[in-house]
Amino acid sequence: MTIRFDGRVAVVTGGGNGLGRDYCLKLAERGARVVVNDLGGSGSGQGASRATADAVVEAIRTAGGQAVASHDSVATREGGTAIVGTAMKAFGRIDIVVNNAGFLRNDRFEDLTDQQIDAVLGVHLKGAFHVTQPAYRVMKDQGYGRILFTASASGLYGHPWQANYAAAKAGLVGLMNVVALEGERHGILANALLPTATTRLAAEVPQGWMEVTNVSGLLERIDFAAVADGMGVEHNTPLVLYLLSEQCRSTQGCYSALAGRYAQVFIASAQGWSNGLRSLASPEDVATHWEEITDLRRHHRPRSVYEEFLPAIERIKAAKAATK
Ligand code: NAD
């Protein structure tokens, strides 16, 4: 199998640096026409420069590929509309959207200001709405689309001093779930990525978070030297390209790329405990049955609100039958 993107049009937000830049170059190398979107600000989202996106477009064209630059911000509704407009004007369709643009403004939870919260939610979470909604409409008409939301281990597992960022990134998983459910019948698949790479964002992580010793205490157990060769952005791109391909059948999945190890990540519900609805359970019942409630050895992975009803009702019926 060879993964190619001939005839496909890809929009990559934040395509001027780091991870997004590598996606743009590799998508173009494999035949995609690429819209390189980048506002060109700093790693904390200050300032703007057209040169950032332009340089990637130039590199793609020099290598014989096709690309156009977009300098709009994903953080506004108008920006998202303009990014999609650039793709439609230049190439007449949109097959792929990679929501990747973003920046960090870290601080202790209790010290985060509205400005830090709004800016980070605005670029990561609302930015994905602004770009994906107009692109989705185009994809729906075409009957084909591949959408990738850049989530983060920070959002799904947690990272101190990143409450704003983690909330935005976990929010993207919620967004992805719904876009995937609604999009599937239109040929639109949506997934979320948890990437890992050493990029300029590392400079935006003040070391103050190390005061949280139950997390920082782990650092000495991690053999970072063993994975140093895997921290380049390019180790994320193979998974990304697969998820954006026609060959990909996955939708509503979260996938982690960590130093060349690719793995699915999922949310599951345990089989749980029920008294068979004999009576209203008490908080003491919950305490007594905590082990069963939290036993993940038997678990389900609901893919919509309603899918959790199926195993839950099975469990309730079994408990009812057992108490007869
Ligand atoms: P990066 O700073 O190298 O790239 C992000 C790009 O987004 C920059 O070029 C920036 O100019 C652009 N951008 C910022 N605000 C924008 C806006 N409003 N509109 C358009 N473009 C804008 O960082 P990166 O490490 O390559 O991160 C890419 C994505 O991956 C981000 O969403 C980040 O949160 C996520 N991520 C990165 C890591 C990692 O380990 N590097 C881990 C988890 C998630």
Boltz pocket constraint, residues with backbone or C-beta under 6 A from the ligand:
constraints:
  - pocket:
      binder: B
      contacts: [[A, 13], [A, 14], [A, 15], [A, 16], [A, 17], [A, 18], [A, 19], [A, 20], [A, 37], [A, 38], [A, 39], [A, 40], [A, 41], [A, 42], [A, 43], [A, 45], [A, 52], [A, 72], [A, 73], [A, 74], [A, 75], [A, 99], [A, 100], [A, 101], [A, 102], [A, 103], [A, 123], [A, 124], [A, 150], [A, 151], [A, 152], [A, 153], [A, 193], [A, 194], [A, 195], [A, 196], [A, 197], [A, 198], [A, 199], [A, 200], [A, 201]]
      max_distance: 6.0
